[in-house]
């Protein structure tokens, strides 16, 4: 059978399967011998399913973490204040203002 004949045969089986689905009949005989669910297509389907689940659940995870981050930040500030009191360290009051970096011409 030539390559075009094989493609026509495959197309006919697909069309027969579509008709069988519409009629509600058994389609297992229609697709016999066709490799519809080989390893690669199964791998792609699982990959897309995982991507879809991540696409749905990641925004909820991000919004759920916001409150936890606020709590951690408040505890960190409290810990810094306790350490500052315990060690008597205070930030220098006369810190020079930061200047933007300006490269000097090489002599």
Buried (B, 14 or more C-beta within 10 A) or exposed (E): EEEEEEEEEEEEBBEBBEEBEEEEEEBEEBBEEEEEEEEEEEEEEEEEEEEEEEEEEEEEEEEEEEEEEEEEEEEEEEEEEEEEEEEEEEEEEEEEEEEEEEEEEEE
